[in-house]
Amino acid sequence: MEQLLDGFATALTPTHLLLAAIGVLLGTAIGVLPGIGPAMAVALLLPVTYGMEPTGAFIMFAGIYYGGMFGGSTTSILLNTPGESAAVVAAFEGNPMARKGRGAQALAAAAIGHFTGGIIGTILIVLLAPFVAKHAVDIGAPDLFAVMVLAFIAVTSVLGASRIRGFASLLIGLTIGLVGLDEMTGQQRLTFGSLHLADGIDIVVVAVALFAVGEALWVAAHLRRKPFEPIPVGRPWLSRADLKRTWKPWLRGPVIGFPFGAIPAGGAEIPTFLSYVTEKRLSKHKDEFGKGAIEGVAGPESTASASAAGTLVTMLTLGLPTTAVAAVMLAAFQQYGIQPGPLLFQRESGLVWALIASLFIGLTLLLVLNLPLAPLWAKLLRIPRPYLYAGILFFASVGAYAVNADIFDLLLMFVIGLLGFGMRRYGLPVLPAIIGVILGPAAEQQMRRSLQLSDGSLTGLVNSPMAIIVYVVIVLILFFPLIKRFLPKPPAAAEPEREKVDA
Amino acid sequence: MTTVTKPERRSWLRDHSELGICALLVVLGVLVLTDALRIPTDFAQRGPVGPKAVPILVGSLLLLVAALLARDVLRGGRGEAEAGEDVDLSAPADWRTVLLLCGAFLANAVLIGVVGFPISGAILFWGAAYALGSRNPVRDPLLAAGLSIFTFVVFNNLLGVPLPGGPLMEVF
């Protein structure tokens, strides 16, 4: 508690407050821009913080993160075209509301939902993270390796339509992660004698290339010549009747969102959908669902925000990113030579608590700034597409060049960007590749350390109860399609909607 | 049974163009494996598992996944192209735009060291906007120059992230 207050003291200095506000505004603005999700927003904004000290940089990131998520749902509601998976559900009810002239109410329900879900989620971080970190210190190399394998299997199996394509993406990521000097022996791997490659491929270059360059090229190939017309909105507000319908969904959201965010199951996609189904079942206005029921916006948005908080717990205490945004944030930590993990709360306690305090501040700023600014954000949706994607390429180049001031990185980004283009064309999900690049080298270290301790015997990987449990979970996930055949069929009611989400 | 004519073969290839991804995975797999095999392990190795083990694993899995993906594609499986706000999948791919965009991107990479970021960045932005269909002869270059110089000043002077100024900035 005392540490949290210290954190607030750090975060509330004028400079840091200003950085948080800039982060929220930049994050929202970039998140609202069509085609840019929170992960790309964070990746593109990374270079802005290169010259800053870590605390200020992460305070700004916290703002960008939540701002980007809120921006994504604005696009969903006003354009009916979600830019990222967490905002898919917001379009179900949010867009019909906007078409009925209740766009302002939909945005308000989303904004307050984000605020509530985020605040509850952040309180849970404060309560849980030190506890998890304390116990995670005892986690050995075999356990960490098992958890990382779980993350690999989960992102490839739980998300996306095709497992084999998920695995292909993961392996591409692992290959990119192999490039450079082996950390234990200093042997060159996949460097082909190049000095540039001996340092490894910078994760920022990979992230920006896959998210931004790949996306820009992909959109260029299929550019919609007539962009969607966004629905104009006024200033968001909620009537008493609306509030009566939304307060419970706001509070229910975190219950679903937070745990799902904390486990490596792909972030907000599944919990927001679960929240939607729950709200539909519990609502007194079932007939309105599909035509603009405000509960269907409030619940999932609160869920999405709380799941973002859950993601942070896993990322900070175990060093394990469960979503693309967390993966990019982890890369940002590594830029400063800080390794998130069990020891982070001891070694960088000032930084961590300032970051957590700034999550509260960022969420409050988000609510205060974004409710009045909503009509302005809506205007951003009209930006001419050539300028938008030219701008994405422009800032991607700035980011990749700024990492090492090396033209080689620009060429590397181009090649990986082409790869990202091909992956989008053939339905290879991008997230497993990013997770592979970031966690691959760490997983290799843990595995080799475990085997070193056991003198090469493979039993060294399964010598703790935790590792065994994790491997059982992995086997269950891997063989779930087989197991499902023997299970009784789930109630038919949920099925058609599920398909709608997958489409 | 019909004889395979040329256009038919071409359309078969188009329908199964995803096999290109398999080929890419095979190339990557072979590359990783050959590279792993040439790592000398007789010295500097600590512990029972050397620097070879993981590359060999990854390389083999790449080949395995390539084979499984090829089987999936030949059996009629298709990767779902990614949809998006500005993506119109009903139209065929517009390769001219993609190539022009690549050109603008590479022009920046080539020029940044020679003429500096303010100029090469402006060329990148203008070129990319042109490639994507913007044809305003006044607004486009002005916007490109403004954005490029603004970004240079903000990053180089305010944020402490050095970018090459080039001859243009030496004048000031």
Chai-1 contact restraints between the chains, C-beta under 6 A:
chainA,res_idxA,chainB,res_idxB,connection_type,confidence,min_distance_angstrom,max_distance_angstrom,comment,restraint_id
A,P34,B,E85,contact,1.0,0.0,6.0,A-B,restraint_1
A,P34,B,D86,contact,1.0,0.0,6.0,A-B,restraint_2
A,G35,B,E85,contact,1.0,0.0,6.0,A-B,restraint_3
A,G35,B,D86,contact,1.0,0.0,6.0,A-B,restraint_4
A,P47,B,V161,contact,1.0,0.0,6.0,A-B,restraint_5
A,Y50,B,V161,contact,1.0,0.0,6.0,A-B,restraint_6
A,G51,B,L159,contact,1.0,0.0,6.0,A-B,restraint_7
A,G51,B,G160,contact,1.0,0.0,6.0,A-B,restraint_8
A,G51,B,V161,contact,1.0,0.0,6.0,A-B,restraint_9
A,T81,B,E85,contact,1.0,0.0,6.0,A-B,restraint_10
A,G83,B,E85,contact,1.0,0.0,6.0,A-B,restraint_11
A,A161,B,E80,contact,1.0,0.0,6.0,A-B,restraint_12
A,I164,B,L68,contact,1.0,0.0,6.0,A-B,restraint_13
A,I164,B,L69,contact,1.0,0.0,6.0,A-B,restraint_14
A,I164,B,D72,contact,1.0,0.0,6.0,A-B,restraint_15
A,R165,B,G79,contact,1.0,0.0,6.0,A-B,restraint_16
A,F167,B,V65,contact,1.0,0.0,6.0,A-B,restraint_17
A,A168,B,L25,contact,1.0,0.0,6.0,A-B,restraint_18
A,A168,B,V65,contact,1.0,0.0,6.0,A-B,restraint_19
A,A168,B,L69,contact,1.0,0.0,6.0,A-B,restraint_20
A,L171,B,L61,contact,1.0,0.0,6.0,A-B,restraint_21
A,L171,B,L62,contact,1.0,0.0,6.0,A-B,restraint_22
A,L171,B,V65,contact,1.0,0.0,6.0,A-B,restraint_23
A,L174,B,V58,contact,1.0,0.0,6.0,A-B,restraint_24
A,T175,B,L28,contact,1.0,0.0,6.0,A-B,restraint_25
A,T175,B,V32,contact,1.0,0.0,6.0,A-B,restraint_26
A,L178,B,P55,contact,1.0,0.0,6.0,A-B,restraint_27
A,D182,B,P51,contact,1.0,0.0,6.0,A-B,restraint_28
A,M184,B,R46,contact,1.0,0.0,6.0,A-B,restraint_29
A,T185,B,A44,contact,1.0,0.0,6.0,A-B,restraint_30
A,T185,B,P51,contact,1.0,0.0,6.0,A-B,restraint_31
A,Q187,B,I39,contact,1.0,0.0,6.0,A-B,restraint_32
A,Q187,B,P51,contact,1.0,0.0,6.0,A-B,restraint_33
A,L190,B,D35,contact,1.0,0.0,6.0,A-B,restraint_34
A,L217,B,V98,contact,1.0,0.0,6.0,A-B,restraint_35
A,V219,B,D86,contact,1.0,0.0,6.0,A-B,restraint_36
A,V219,B,V87,contact,1.0,0.0,6.0,A-B,restraint_37
A,A220,B,T97,contact,1.0,0.0,6.0,A-B,restraint_38
A,A220,B,V98,contact,1.0,0.0,6.0,A-B,restraint_39
A,A220,B,L101,contact,1.0,0.0,6.0,A-B,restraint_40
A,A221,B,A93,contact,1.0,0.0,6.0,A-B,restraint_41
A,A221,B,D94,contact,1.0,0.0,6.0,A-B,restraint_42
A,A221,B,V98,contact,1.0,0.0,6.0,A-B,restraint_43
A,H222,B,V87,contact,1.0,0.0,6.0,A-B,restraint_44
A,H222,B,D88,contact,1.0,0.0,6.0,A-B,restraint_45
A,H222,B,L89,contact,1.0,0.0,6.0,A-B,restraint_46
A,R224,B,D86,contact,1.0,0.0,6.0,A-B,restraint_47
A,R224,B,D88,contact,1.0,0.0,6.0,A-B,restraint_48
A,R385,B,D86,contact,1.0,0.0,6.0,A-B,restraint_49
A,P386,B,A129,contact,1.0,0.0,6.0,A-B,restraint_50
A,P386,B,L132,contact,1.0,0.0,6.0,A-B,restraint_51
A,P386,B,G133,contact,1.0,0.0,6.0,A-B,restraint_52
A,P386,B,S134,contact,1.0,0.0,6.0,A-B,restraint_53
A,Y387,B,A129,contact,1.0,0.0,6.0,A-B,restraint_54
A,Y389,B,L132,contact,1.0,0.0,6.0,A-B,restraint_55
A,A390,B,F125,contact,1.0,0.0,6.0,A-B,restraint_56
A,A390,B,A128,contact,1.0,0.0,6.0,A-B,restraint_57
A,A390,B,A129,contact,1.0,0.0,6.0,A-B,restraint_58
A,L393,B,F105,contact,1.0,0.0,6.0,A-B,restraint_59
A,L393,B,A128,contact,1.0,0.0,6.0,A-B,restraint_60
A,F394,B,L124,contact,1.0,0.0,6.0,A-B,restraint_61
A,F394,B,F125,contact,1.0,0.0,6.0,A-B,restraint_62
A,S397,B,N108,contact,1.0,0.0,6.0,A-B,restraint_63
A,A402,B,V161,contact,1.0,0.0,6.0,A-B,restraint_64
A,I407,B,A109,contact,1.0,0.0,6.0,A-B,restraint_65
A,I407,B,G113,contact,1.0,0.0,6.0,A-B,restraint_66
A,L410,B,A109,contact,1.0,0.0,6.0,A-B,restraint_67
A,L411,B,A109,contact,1.0,0.0,6.0,A-B,restraint_68
A,F414,B,F105,contact,1.0,0.0,6.0,A-B,restraint_69
A,R424,B,E82,contact,1.0,0.0,6.0,A-B,restraint_70
A,R425,B,A81,contact,1.0,0.0,6.0,A-B,restraint_71
A,Y426,B,E18,contact,1.0,0.0,6.0,A-B,restraint_72
A,Y426,B,I21,contact,1.0,0.0,6.0,A-B,restraint_73
A,Y426,B,G79,contact,1.0,0.0,6.0,A-B,restraint_74
A,G427,B,G79,contact,1.0,0.0,6.0,A-B,restraint_75
A,G427,B,E80,contact,1.0,0.0,6.0,A-B,restraint_76
A,E444,B,V54,contact,1.0,0.0,6.0,A-B,restraint_77
A,R448,B,G47,contact,1.0,0.0,6.0,A-B,restraint_78
A,R448,B,V49,contact,1.0,0.0,6.0,A-B,restraint_79
A,L451,B,P48,contact,1.0,0.0,6.0,A-B,restraint_80
A,L451,B,V49,contact,1.0,0.0,6.0,A-B,restraint_81
A,Q452,B,G47,contact,1.0,0.0,6.0,A-B,restraint_82
A,G456,B,P48,contact,1.0,0.0,6.0,A-B,restraint_83
